[in-house]
Amino acid sequence: TNKKTKRTFTPESAIMRKAVSTLTC
């Protein structure tokens, strides 16, 4: 999954990742 996400790097993915990071933080 990580490979696919990296290959299809999109703004939505970055937002989701940021949201997860904020939640985890």
N, CA, C and O atoms as a CHARMM CRD file, in Angstrom:
* protein
*
  100
    1    1 THR  N      0.86000  -1.20300   0.00000 PROA 1      0.00000
    2    1 THR  CA     0.00000   0.00000   0.00000 PROA 1      0.00000
    3    1 THR  C      0.88600   1.23900   0.00000 PROA 1      0.00000
    4    1 THR  O      0.59100   2.22300  -0.67800 PROA 1      0.00000
    5    2 ASN  N      1.96100   1.18500   0.75700 PROA 2      0.00000
    6    2 ASN  CA     2.84900   2.34100   0.83500 PROA 2      0.00000
    7    2 ASN  C      3.39400   2.68100  -0.55500 PROA 2      0.00000
    8    2 ASN  O      3.48400   3.85100  -0.92900 PROA 2      0.00000
    9    3 LYS  N      3.75300   1.65000  -1.30800 PROA 3      0.00000
   10    3 LYS  CA     4.30500   1.87100  -2.64300 PROA 3      0.00000
   11    3 LYS  C      3.25600   2.53900  -3.53400 PROA 3      0.00000
   12    3 LYS  O      3.55000   3.49600  -4.25100 PROA 3      0.00000
   13    4 LYS  N      2.03700   2.02100  -3.47600 PROA 4      0.00000
   14    4 LYS  CA     0.97300   2.57200  -4.31700 PROA 4      0.00000
   15    4 LYS  C      0.70400   4.03700  -3.93300 PROA 4      0.00000
   16    4 LYS  O      0.51700   4.89000  -4.79900 PROA 4      0.00000
   17    5 THR  N      0.68900   4.30800  -2.63800 PROA 5      0.00000
   18    5 THR  CA     0.41900   5.67400  -2.18800 PROA 5      0.00000
   19    5 THR  C      1.53300   6.60900  -2.67000 PROA 5      0.00000
   20    5 THR  O      1.27300   7.72000  -3.13400 PROA 5      0.00000
   21    6 LYS  N      2.75100   6.14600  -2.55300 PROA 6      0.00000
   22    6 LYS  CA     3.87700   6.98700  -2.95900 PROA 6      0.00000
   23    6 LYS  C      3.83200   7.21500  -4.47800 PROA 6      0.00000
   24    6 LYS  O      4.10800   8.31100  -4.96600 PROA 6      0.00000
   25    7 ARG  N      3.48100   6.16400  -5.19900 PROA 7      0.00000
   26    7 ARG  CA     3.45700   6.26900  -6.65400 PROA 7      0.00000
   27    7 ARG  C      2.35700   7.24900  -7.07700 PROA 7      0.00000
   28    7 ARG  O      2.54000   8.05600  -7.98900 PROA 7      0.00000
   29    8 THR  N      1.21300   7.15900  -6.39400 PROA 8      0.00000
   30    8 THR  CA     0.09700   8.05100  -6.74700 PROA 8      0.00000
   31    8 THR  C      0.02300   9.18800  -5.73700 PROA 8      0.00000
   32    8 THR  O     -1.03400   9.45600  -5.16600 PROA 8      0.00000
   33    9 PHE  N      1.14600   9.84800  -5.52400 PROA 9      0.00000
   34    9 PHE  CA     1.17100  10.95100  -4.56400 PROA 9      0.00000
   35    9 PHE  C      0.18900  12.04300  -4.98200 PROA 9      0.00000
   36    9 PHE  O      0.31600  12.61800  -6.06300 PROA 9      0.00000
   37   10 THR  N     -0.78000  12.32400  -4.12900 PROA 10     0.00000
   38   10 THR  CA    -1.78100  13.34200  -4.45900 PROA 10     0.00000
   39   10 THR  C     -2.03000  14.24200  -3.25300 PROA 10     0.00000
   40   10 THR  O     -1.73100  13.85500  -2.12400 PROA 10     0.00000
   41   11 PRO  N     -2.56400  15.41600  -3.47200 PROA 11     0.00000
   42   11 PRO  CA    -2.84200  16.36100  -2.37600 PROA 11     0.00000
   43   11 PRO  C     -3.76100  15.74100  -1.33100 PROA 11     0.00000
   44   11 PRO  O     -3.60800  15.97900  -0.13300 PROA 11     0.00000
   45   12 GLU  N     -4.71800  14.94100  -1.80100 PROA 12     0.00000
   46   12 GLU  CA    -5.65000  14.30000  -0.85400 PROA 12     0.00000
   47   12 GLU  C     -4.87500  13.41900   0.11900 PROA 12     0.00000
   48   12 GLU  O     -5.14400  13.41000   1.32000 PROA 12     0.00000
   49   13 SER  N     -3.90800  12.67700  -0.41900 PROA 13     0.00000
   50   13 SER  CA    -3.11900  11.76500   0.42500 PROA 13     0.00000
   51   13 SER  C     -2.35300  12.58100   1.47100 PROA 13     0.00000
   52   13 SER  O     -2.28200  12.20000   2.64000 PROA 13     0.00000
   53   14 ALA  N     -1.79000  13.69000   1.04100 PROA 14     0.00000
   54   14 ALA  CA    -1.01900  14.52900   1.96300 PROA 14     0.00000
   55   14 ALA  C     -1.92700  15.05100   3.07400 PROA 14     0.00000
   56   14 ALA  O     -1.54300  15.07600   4.24300 PROA 14     0.00000
   57   15 ILE  N     -3.13300  15.46700   2.69700 PROA 15     0.00000
   58   15 ILE  CA    -4.07700  15.98300   3.69900 PROA 15     0.00000
   59   15 ILE  C     -4.42000  14.88800   4.70000 PROA 15     0.00000
   60   15 ILE  O     -4.43500  15.11400   5.91000 PROA 15     0.00000
   61   16 MET  N     -4.69200  13.70700   4.17600 PROA 16     0.00000
   62   16 MET  CA    -5.04800  12.58500   5.05000 PROA 16     0.00000
   63   16 MET  C     -3.88200  12.27900   5.99000 PROA 16     0.00000
   64   16 MET  O     -4.07600  12.05000   7.18300 PROA 16     0.00000
   65   17 ARG  N     -2.70600  12.27800   5.45100 PROA 17     0.00000
   66   17 ARG  CA    -1.52000  11.96500   6.26400 PROA 17     0.00000
   67   17 ARG  C     -1.34600  13.04400   7.34400 PROA 17     0.00000
   68   17 ARG  O     -1.04800  12.73900   8.49900 PROA 17     0.00000
   69   18 LYS  N     -1.53600  14.29800   6.94900 PROA 18     0.00000
   70   18 LYS  CA    -1.39600  15.39800   7.90700 PROA 18     0.00000
   71   18 LYS  C     -2.44000  15.25400   9.02000 PROA 18     0.00000
   72   18 LYS  O     -2.13900  15.44900  10.19700 PROA 18     0.00000
   73   19 ALA  N     -3.65500  14.91400   8.63200 PROA 19     0.00000
   74   19 ALA  CA    -4.72900  14.75000   9.61900 PROA 19     0.00000
   75   19 ALA  C     -4.36000  13.63700  10.59400 PROA 19     0.00000
   76   19 ALA  O     -4.53800  13.77700  11.80400 PROA 19     0.00000
   77   20 VAL  N     -3.84900  12.54300  10.06500 PROA 20     0.00000
   78   20 VAL  CA    -3.46900  11.41300  10.92500 PROA 20     0.00000
   79   20 VAL  C     -2.33700  11.84200  11.85900 PROA 20     0.00000
   80   20 VAL  O     -2.33100  11.50100  13.04100 PROA 20     0.00000
   81   21 SER  N     -1.39700  12.58300  11.32100 PROA 21     0.00000
   82   21 SER  CA    -0.25900  13.02200  12.13100 PROA 21     0.00000
   83   21 SER  C     -0.75600  13.93100  13.26000 PROA 21     0.00000
   84   21 SER  O     -0.30400  13.82500  14.40000 PROA 21     0.00000
   85   22 THR  N     -1.67900  14.81200  12.92800 PROA 22     0.00000
   86   22 THR  CA    -2.21800  15.73200  13.93400 PROA 22     0.00000
   87   22 THR  C     -2.95500  14.95500  15.00700 PROA 22     0.00000
   88   22 THR  O     -2.84200  15.25200  16.19600 PROA 22     0.00000
   89   23 LEU  N     -3.71600  13.95100  14.57200 PROA 23     0.00000
   90   23 LEU  CA    -4.47800  13.14700  15.53900 PROA 23     0.00000
   91   23 LEU  C     -3.51800  12.38200  16.43900 PROA 23     0.00000
   92   23 LEU  O     -3.70900  12.30400  17.65200 PROA 23     0.00000
   93   24 THR  N     -2.48200  11.81900  15.82200 PROA 24     0.00000
   94   24 THR  CA    -1.51500  11.04200  16.59100 PROA 24     0.00000
   95   24 THR  C     -0.75000  11.96300  17.54000 PROA 24     0.00000
   96   24 THR  O     -0.44700  11.59300  18.67400 PROA 24     0.00000
   97   25 CYS  N     -0.44900  13.14300  17.06700 PROA 25     0.00000
   98   25 CYS  CA     0.29900  14.08700  17.88000 PROA 25     0.00000
   99   25 CYS  C     -0.58300  14.53200  19.04800 PROA 25     0.00000
  100   25 CYS  O     -0.15400  15.33700  19.87400 PROA 25     0.00000
